[in-house]
Amino acid sequence: MSWDLLLWLLALCALLSLVVQLLRFLRADGDLTLLWAEWQGRRPEWELTDMVVWVTGASSGIGEELAYQLSKLGVSLVLSSRRVHELERVKRRCLENGNLKGKDILILPLDLTNRSSHEMATKAVLQEFGKIDILVNNGGVSQRSLCVDTSLDVYKELIEVNYLGTVSLTKCVLPHMIERKQGKIVTVTSLLGVISAPLSAGYCASKHALQGFFNTLRIELATYPGIVVSNICPGPVQSNIVKNALTEEVTKTTGSNADQSHKMAASRCVQLMLISMANDLKEVWIADQPFLLMAYLWQYMPTWAWWITDKLGKKRIENFKNGVDADSSYFKIWKTKYQ
């Protein structure tokens, strides 16, 4: 075999490999490190069993699904949110479908905006279970309104709930983890903490603030290698977050019941979250295409990302004013062309 032929074969193999990887990426629903951990990494059922896990925002959406999947792993659960009756419902289903007994689940009502109550809540968890292995900061609220129309009270509420409430609870739990020199602080931020999108200025600001805070906290805790700080950045996920999103006034929500079939199932999102927790990943992106692609463009090709965002942003605002779900229309275009 001549050297020229060998070089051509190697080049062809490299090209085919690149095409295969590109096709895999177009169908990916998580960043490459996360998907590698799902394939080759540690399993949640090996790593998370017998831990005490405190989940905020556990009454619906991602938090609710996280409670269900954790209940099958043999953990002790602390479920928190403002809606006690919904927490009771989640607990009943955990007991019906999981591997836990009643004593393994503590319902702990919590208002993230009532920061003076967070220390007492932390003491209640420690009194009940003696330790906190994992804190999952999942509670939060979203927004759908134009900046020019939005009351400053809406932005205050978003910062109070999404940012200050989460920071406050973390600061209450952190001394316990430092004393034990181990623990996991898992914060559900958003892809909108990595990128930006119109109609969500206050929400984006609160999620960018979380990213900055927990990235800094991770550095400050470098002398405690047993304490892991993880940021989970999901894209659109099937939940009531848009329905309960604030609009131009703090007392008004969207009440939207738009079709969510284009969004990732909460069960898949949580499955990938558990992989991240089991493998101590510092930051993960969880989203279907084209949202995952946009995150990569913002990270590695920001000039292109700005150009695309400007184009899509105008359409998103137009659709919003016409009562159309913009994310759904983008996904349908992508699905038609690439899947």
The 8 nearest C-alpha neighbors of each residue, nearest first, counted from 0:
[[1, 2, 4, 5, 3, 6, 8, 7],
 [0, 2, 4, 3, 5, 6, 7, 8],
 [3, 1, 5, 4, 6, 0, 7, 8],
 [2, 4, 6, 1, 5, 7, 0, 8],
 [3, 5, 7, 1, 6, 2, 8, 0],
 [6, 4, 2, 8, 7, 3, 9, 1],
 [5, 7, 9, 3, 8, 4, 10, 2],
 [6, 8, 4, 10, 5, 9, 11, 3],
 [9, 7, 11, 5, 10, 6, 12, 4],
 [10, 8, 6, 12, 11, 7, 13, 5],
 [9, 11, 7, 13, 8, 12, 6, 14],
 [12, 10, 8, 14, 9, 13, 7, 15],
 [13, 11, 15, 9, 14, 10, 16, 8],
 [12, 14, 16, 10, 11, 15, 9, 17],
 [13, 15, 11, 17, 16, 12, 10, 18],
 [16, 14, 18, 12, 17, 13, 11, 19],
 [17, 15, 13, 19, 14, 18, 12, 20],
 [16, 18, 14, 20, 15, 19, 21, 13],
 [17, 19, 21, 15, 16, 20, 22, 14],
 [20, 18, 16, 22, 21, 17, 15, 23],
 [21, 19, 23, 17, 22, 18, 24, 16],
 [22, 20, 18, 24, 23, 19, 17, 25],
 [21, 23, 25, 19, 24, 20, 18, 26],
 [24, 22, 20, 26, 21, 25, 27, 19],
 [23, 25, 27, 21, 26, 22, 20, 31],
 [24, 26, 22, 23, 27, 21, 288, 337],
 [25, 27, 24, 23, 22, 28, 288, 287],
 [28, 26, 24, 25, 29, 23, 287, 288],
 [29, 27, 287, 286, 285, 26, 288, 291],
 [30, 28, 285, 284, 27, 286, 34, 33],
 [29, 31, 284, 33, 32, 34, 283, 285],
 [30, 32, 34, 33, 35, 29, 24, 27],
 [33, 31, 35, 34, 30, 36, 283, 29],
 [32, 34, 36, 35, 30, 31, 29, 37],
 [33, 35, 37, 31, 36, 32, 29, 38],
 [34, 36, 38, 32, 37, 33, 39, 31],
 [37, 35, 40, 33, 39, 34, 38, 32],
 [36, 38, 34, 35, 40, 39, 274, 33],
 [39, 37, 35, 36, 40, 34, 33, 41],
 [38, 40, 36, 35, 37, 41, 34, 42],
 [41, 39, 36, 37, 38, 42, 278, 35],
 [40, 42, 278, 277, 43, 39, 45, 36],
 [41, 43, 45, 44, 277, 46, 40, 274],
 [44, 42, 277, 46, 45, 47, 273, 274],
 [43, 45, 42, 72, 46, 47, 48, 277],
 [46, 44, 43, 42, 47, 48, 41, 277],
 [45, 47, 43, 277, 44, 48, 42, 41],
 [46, 48, 43, 50, 44, 45, 49, 277],
 [47, 49, 73, 74, 50, 72, 46, 44],
 [50, 48, 74, 73, 47, 75, 51, 72],
 [49, 51, 74, 48, 132, 47, 75, 52],
 [52, 50, 75, 132, 131, 74, 76, 133],
 [51, 53, 133, 76, 134, 132, 77, 75],
 [52, 54, 77, 134, 135, 76, 133, 78],
 [55, 53, 135, 78, 57, 77, 79, 134],
 [56, 54, 79, 138, 137, 57, 136, 80],
 [55, 57, 138, 80, 137, 62, 58, 79],
 [58, 56, 62, 63, 55, 78, 79, 59],
 [57, 59, 86, 85, 63, 56, 80, 62],
 [60, 58, 63, 57, 62, 61, 56, 238],
 [61, 59, 238, 63, 62, 64, 239, 265],
 [60, 62, 64, 63, 265, 65, 59, 269],
 [63, 61, 57, 65, 56, 64, 60, 59],
 [62, 64, 59, 57, 66, 58, 65, 60],
 [63, 65, 67, 61, 66, 62, 266, 68],
 [66, 64, 62, 68, 63, 67, 269, 69],
 [65, 67, 69, 63, 64, 68, 70, 62],
 [68, 66, 64, 70, 93, 65, 69, 63],
 [67, 69, 65, 70, 71, 66, 64, 72],
 [68, 70, 66, 72, 71, 67, 65, 74],
 [71, 69, 97, 67, 68, 72, 93, 73],
 [70, 72, 97, 98, 69, 68, 73, 67],
 [73, 71, 69, 70, 48, 74, 44, 47],
 [72, 74, 48, 71, 49, 98, 70, 99],
 [75, 73, 49, 50, 48, 72, 51, 76],
 [76, 74, 51, 103, 104, 50, 52, 49],
 [75, 77, 104, 52, 51, 53, 74, 105],
 [76, 78, 53, 105, 104, 106, 54, 52],
 [79, 77, 106, 54, 57, 107, 76, 105],
 [80, 78, 55, 107, 108, 109, 57, 56],
 [79, 81, 56, 109, 108, 82, 55, 57],
 [80, 82, 109, 108, 110, 83, 79, 56],
 [83, 81, 85, 80, 84, 86, 58, 108],
 [82, 84, 86, 85, 108, 81, 87, 80],
 [85, 83, 87, 86, 82, 88, 58, 89],
 [86, 84, 88, 58, 87, 83, 82, 89],
 [85, 87, 83, 89, 58, 88, 84, 90],
 [88, 86, 90, 84, 85, 89, 91, 83],
 [87, 89, 85, 91, 86, 90, 84, 92],
 [90, 88, 86, 92, 87, 91, 93, 85],
 [89, 91, 93, 87, 88, 92, 86, 94],
 [92, 90, 94, 88, 93, 89, 95, 87],
 [91, 93, 95, 89, 94, 90, 96, 88],
 [94, 92, 90, 97, 67, 96, 91, 95],
 [95, 93, 91, 92, 97, 96, 99, 90],
 [94, 96, 92, 93, 97, 91, 98, 90],
 [97, 95, 93, 94, 92, 98, 71, 67],
 [98, 96, 71, 70, 93, 94, 99, 95],
 [97, 99, 71, 73, 70, 94, 100, 96],
 [100, 98, 97, 94, 103, 70, 73, 101],
 [101, 99, 103, 102, 94, 98, 104, 97],
 [100, 102, 103, 104, 99, 94, 105, 90],
 [101, 103, 100, 104, 105, 99, 75, 127],
 [102, 104, 75, 101, 100, 99, 76, 105],
 [105, 103, 76, 102, 101, 77, 75, 106],
 [104, 106, 77, 107, 76, 78, 103, 102],
 [105, 107, 78, 77, 79, 108, 104, 86],
 [106, 108, 79, 78, 105, 109, 77, 120],
 [109, 107, 79, 80, 81, 83, 106, 110],
 [110, 108, 80, 81, 79, 111, 107, 120],
 [109, 111, 113, 112, 81, 80, 108, 114],
 [112, 110, 164, 113, 160, 109, 114, 165],
 [111, 113, 110, 164, 160, 114, 159, 163],
 [114, 112, 110, 111, 115, 116, 117, 164],
 [113, 115, 116, 117, 112, 111, 167, 164],
 [114, 116, 113, 117, 118, 119, 112, 167],
 [117, 115, 114, 119, 118, 113, 120, 109],
 [116, 118, 120, 119, 114, 168, 115, 121],
 [119, 117, 121, 120, 171, 116, 122, 115],
 [118, 120, 122, 121, 117, 116, 123, 115],
 [121, 119, 117, 123, 122, 118, 116, 124],
 [122, 120, 118, 124, 123, 119, 117, 125],
 [121, 123, 125, 119, 120, 124, 126, 118],
 [124, 122, 120, 126, 121, 125, 127, 119],
 [125, 123, 127, 121, 126, 122, 128, 120],
 [126, 124, 129, 122, 130, 128, 127, 123],
 [125, 127, 123, 124, 129, 128, 122, 130],
 [126, 128, 124, 125, 129, 123, 105, 130],
 [129, 127, 125, 130, 126, 124, 51, 131],
 [130, 128, 125, 126, 127, 131, 124, 51],
 [131, 129, 125, 128, 132, 51, 124, 175],
 [130, 132, 51, 133, 52, 125, 134, 53],
 [133, 131, 182, 51, 50, 52, 183, 130],
 [134, 132, 183, 52, 131, 182, 184, 53],
 [133, 135, 53, 184, 52, 185, 136, 183],
 [136, 134, 185, 54, 186, 137, 53, 184],
 [137, 135, 186, 55, 138, 187, 185, 134],
 [136, 138, 187, 55, 56, 135, 186, 62],
 [139, 137, 56, 55, 136, 161, 80, 140],
 [138, 140, 161, 160, 137, 56, 141, 157],
 [139, 141, 244, 157, 161, 240, 142, 160],
 [140, 142, 244, 202, 245, 240, 241, 139],
 [143, 141, 245, 244, 199, 246, 202, 144],
 [142, 144, 198, 246, 199, 245, 244, 141],
 [145, 143, 198, 246, 247, 142, 146, 149],
 [144, 146, 198, 148, 147, 149, 143, 197],
 [145, 147, 149, 148, 144, 200, 198, 199],
 [146, 148, 145, 149, 150, 144, 247, 198],
 [149, 147, 146, 145, 247, 150, 144, 248],
 [150, 148, 247, 146, 147, 145, 144, 151],
 [149, 151, 152, 153, 248, 247, 148, 154],
 [150, 152, 154, 153, 155, 149, 248, 156],
 [151, 153, 155, 150, 154, 156, 249, 248],
 [154, 152, 249, 156, 151, 155, 150, 248],
 [153, 155, 157, 151, 201, 156, 152, 158],
 [156, 154, 152, 158, 153, 157, 159, 151],
 [155, 157, 159, 153, 154, 158, 160, 152],
 [158, 156, 154, 160, 155, 159, 161, 153],
 [157, 159, 162, 155, 161, 205, 156, 160],
 [158, 160, 163, 156, 157, 112, 164, 162],
 [161, 159, 164, 157, 112, 158, 111, 162],
 [160, 162, 139, 158, 157, 205, 159, 165],
 [161, 163, 158, 165, 164, 205, 160, 159],
 [162, 164, 159, 166, 165, 167, 158, 160],
 [165, 163, 111, 160, 167, 112, 166, 162],
 [164, 166, 162, 168, 167, 163, 169, 161],
 [167, 165, 163, 169, 164, 168, 162, 170],
 [166, 168, 164, 170, 165, 169, 163, 114],
 [169, 167, 171, 165, 170, 166, 117, 164],
 [168, 170, 166, 172, 171, 167, 173, 165],
 [169, 171, 173, 167, 168, 172, 166, 174],
 [172, 170, 168, 169, 118, 173, 167, 121],
 [173, 171, 169, 170, 175, 174, 121, 168],
 [172, 174, 176, 170, 175, 171, 169, 177],
 [175, 173, 177, 176, 172, 178, 171, 170],
 [176, 174, 178, 173, 177, 172, 179, 131],
 [175, 177, 179, 173, 178, 181, 174, 182],
 [178, 176, 180, 174, 179, 175, 173, 181],
 [177, 179, 175, 176, 180, 174, 181, 173],
 [178, 180, 176, 181, 177, 175, 182, 174],
 [181, 179, 177, 178, 176, 225, 223, 226],
 [180, 182, 225, 226, 179, 176, 177, 183],
 [183, 181, 226, 132, 176, 133, 227, 225],
 [182, 184, 133, 227, 226, 228, 185, 132],
 [185, 183, 228, 134, 133, 227, 229, 135],
 [184, 186, 135, 229, 134, 230, 136, 228],
 [187, 185, 136, 230, 135, 188, 231, 137],
 [186, 188, 231, 137, 136, 230, 232, 189],
 [187, 189, 232, 206, 231, 186, 192, 230],
 [190, 188, 232, 191, 233, 192, 234, 187],
 [189, 191, 232, 193, 192, 234, 233, 194],
 [192, 190, 194, 189, 193, 195, 203, 206],
 [191, 193, 207, 206, 189, 190, 203, 194],
 [194, 192, 190, 191, 207, 294, 195, 189],
 [193, 195, 191, 192, 190, 297, 294, 196],
 [196, 194, 191, 203, 193, 197, 192, 200],
 [195, 197, 199, 198, 312, 191, 194, 200],
 [196, 198, 199, 312, 200, 316, 195, 145],
 [199, 197, 144, 145, 143, 200, 196, 146],
 [200, 198, 202, 142, 197, 143, 201, 203],
 [199, 201, 203, 202, 198, 204, 146, 197],
 [202, 200, 204, 154, 203, 199, 205, 157],
 [201, 203, 199, 205, 204, 200, 141, 142],
 [202, 204, 206, 200, 191, 201, 205, 192],
 [205, 203, 201, 207, 202, 206, 208, 200],
 [206, 204, 208, 202, 158, 203, 207, 162],
 [205, 207, 192, 209, 203, 208, 204, 188],
 [208, 206, 192, 210, 204, 209, 205, 203],
 [209, 207, 205, 211, 206, 210, 204, 212],
 [210, 208, 206, 212, 207, 211, 162, 213],
 [211, 209, 207, 208, 213, 212, 214, 206],
 [210, 212, 208, 214, 209, 213, 215, 207],
 [213, 211, 209, 215, 210, 214, 208, 216],
 [212, 214, 216, 215, 210, 211, 217, 209],
 [213, 215, 217, 211, 216, 212, 210, 218],
 [214, 216, 218, 213, 212, 217, 211, 219],
 [215, 217, 213, 219, 218, 214, 212, 220],
 [218, 216, 220, 214, 215, 219, 228, 213],
 [219, 217, 215, 221, 220, 216, 214, 213],
 [218, 220, 216, 217, 221, 215, 222, 223],
 [219, 221, 217, 223, 222, 218, 216, 226],
 [220, 222, 218, 223, 219, 224, 217, 226],
 [221, 223, 220, 224, 219, 218, 225, 226],
 [224, 222, 221, 220, 225, 226, 180, 177],
 [225, 223, 226, 221, 222, 227, 220, 181],
 [224, 226, 181, 223, 180, 227, 182, 183],
 [227, 225, 181, 182, 224, 183, 223, 180],
 [226, 228, 183, 184, 225, 182, 229, 279],
 [229, 227, 184, 217, 183, 185, 281, 226],
 [228, 230, 281, 185, 282, 184, 280, 186],
 [231, 229, 282, 186, 185, 187, 281, 232],
 [230, 232, 187, 283, 188, 282, 186, 233],
 [233, 231, 189, 284, 190, 188, 283, 285],
 [234, 232, 285, 189, 190, 286, 284, 231],
 [233, 235, 286, 190, 285, 236, 189, 290],
 [236, 234, 262, 263, 233, 286, 237, 287],
 [237, 235, 263, 262, 265, 264, 238, 234],
 [236, 238, 264, 262, 265, 259, 263, 235],
 [239, 237, 60, 240, 236, 61, 265, 59],
 [238, 240, 242, 241, 243, 60, 237, 59],
 [239, 241, 243, 242, 238, 244, 141, 140],
 [242, 240, 244, 243, 239, 255, 141, 253],
 [241, 243, 254, 255, 239, 253, 240, 244],
 [244, 242, 240, 241, 252, 239, 254, 253],
 [245, 243, 141, 142, 241, 252, 242, 253],
 [246, 244, 252, 142, 251, 249, 141, 143],
 [245, 247, 144, 143, 248, 252, 142, 251],
 [246, 248, 149, 144, 150, 148, 249, 245],
 [249, 247, 251, 250, 246, 150, 153, 149],
 [248, 250, 153, 251, 245, 152, 247, 246],
 [251, 249, 248, 252, 245, 246, 153, 247],
 [250, 252, 248, 249, 246, 245, 253, 247],
 [253, 251, 245, 244, 243, 246, 254, 250],
 [252, 254, 255, 242, 244, 246, 243, 245],
 [255, 253, 242, 252, 243, 256, 241, 244],
 [254, 256, 242, 253, 257, 241, 243, 252],
 [257, 255, 242, 254, 258, 259, 241, 239],
 [258, 256, 255, 259, 324, 242, 323, 241],
 [257, 259, 260, 256, 261, 327, 324, 262],
 [260, 258, 261, 262, 237, 257, 327, 236],
 [259, 261, 262, 258, 237, 263, 327, 264],
 [262, 260, 259, 327, 330, 263, 331, 258],
 [263, 261, 236, 235, 259, 260, 237, 264],
 [264, 262, 236, 237, 265, 235, 287, 261],
 [263, 265, 266, 237, 267, 236, 262, 268],
 [264, 266, 268, 267, 61, 237, 236, 269],
 [267, 265, 269, 264, 268, 270, 64, 61],
 [268, 266, 270, 269, 264, 265, 271, 263],
 [267, 269, 265, 271, 270, 266, 272, 264],
 [270, 268, 272, 266, 271, 267, 65, 265],
 [269, 271, 267, 273, 272, 268, 266, 274],
 [270, 272, 274, 269, 268, 273, 275, 267],
 [273, 271, 269, 275, 274, 270, 276, 268],
 [272, 274, 276, 275, 270, 271, 43, 277],
 [275, 273, 271, 277, 272, 276, 43, 37],
 [274, 276, 272, 280, 278, 273, 277, 279],
 [277, 275, 273, 279, 278, 274, 272, 280],
 [276, 278, 43, 274, 275, 46, 279, 41],
 [277, 279, 275, 276, 280, 41, 274, 40],
 [280, 278, 276, 277, 275, 281, 227, 229],
 [279, 281, 275, 278, 282, 229, 276, 283],
 [280, 282, 229, 230, 228, 279, 283, 227],
 [283, 281, 230, 229, 280, 231, 284, 232],
 [282, 284, 231, 232, 33, 30, 285, 230],
 [283, 285, 232, 30, 29, 233, 286, 231],
 [284, 286, 29, 233, 28, 232, 234, 283],
 [287, 285, 234, 28, 291, 233, 29, 290],
 [286, 288, 28, 291, 290, 289, 263, 27],
 [289, 287, 290, 291, 292, 286, 25, 28],
 [288, 290, 292, 291, 287, 293, 333, 330],
 [289, 291, 288, 293, 292, 287, 286, 294],
 [292, 290, 294, 288, 286, 293, 289, 287],
 [291, 293, 295, 289, 294, 290, 288, 296],
 [292, 294, 296, 290, 291, 295, 297, 289],
 [295, 293, 297, 291, 292, 296, 298, 194],
 [294, 296, 298, 292, 293, 297, 299, 291],
 [295, 297, 300, 293, 299, 304, 298, 294],
 [298, 296, 301, 304, 294, 295, 300, 299],
 [299, 297, 295, 296, 300, 294, 301, 193],
 [298, 300, 296, 297, 295, 301, 294, 304],
 [301, 299, 296, 303, 302, 297, 298, 304],
 [300, 302, 297, 304, 303, 305, 296, 299],
 [303, 301, 305, 304, 300, 306, 297, 296],
 [302, 304, 306, 301, 305, 300, 307, 296],
 [305, 303, 301, 297, 307, 296, 302, 306],
 [304, 306, 308, 302, 303, 307, 301, 309],
 [305, 307, 303, 309, 304, 308, 302, 310],
 [308, 306, 310, 304, 309, 305, 311, 303],
 [309, 307, 305, 311, 310, 312, 306, 304],
 [310, 308, 312, 306, 307, 311, 305, 313],
 [309, 311, 307, 308, 312, 313, 306, 314],
 [312, 310, 308, 314, 313, 309, 315, 307],
 [311, 313, 315, 309, 314, 310, 308, 197],
 [314, 312, 316, 315, 311, 310, 317, 309],
 [313, 315, 317, 311, 312, 316, 318, 310],
 [316, 314, 312, 325, 318, 317, 313, 311],
 [317, 315, 319, 313, 318, 314, 312, 320],
 [316, 318, 314, 320, 319, 315, 313, 321],
 [317, 319, 323, 321, 315, 316, 320, 325],
 [320, 318, 316, 322, 321, 317, 323, 315],
 [319, 321, 317, 318, 322, 316, 323, 315],
 [322, 320, 318, 319, 323, 317, 316, 324],
 [321, 323, 319, 320, 318, 324, 317, 325],
 [324, 322, 318, 319, 321, 325, 320, 328],
 [323, 325, 327, 326, 318, 319, 322, 328],
 [326, 324, 315, 328, 327, 318, 323, 329],
 [327, 325, 329, 328, 324, 330, 315, 261],
 [326, 328, 330, 325, 329, 324, 261, 331],
 [327, 329, 331, 325, 330, 326, 332, 324],
 [330, 328, 332, 326, 327, 331, 333, 325],
 [331, 329, 333, 327, 332, 328, 334, 326],
 [330, 332, 334, 328, 333, 329, 335, 327],
 [331, 333, 329, 335, 330, 334, 336, 328],
 [332, 334, 330, 336, 331, 335, 337, 329],
 [335, 333, 338, 331, 337, 336, 332, 330],
 [336, 334, 332, 333, 337, 331, 338, 330],
 [335, 337, 333, 334, 338, 332, 331, 330],
 [338, 336, 334, 333, 335, 25, 332, 26],
 [337, 334, 336, 335, 333, 26, 25, 22]]
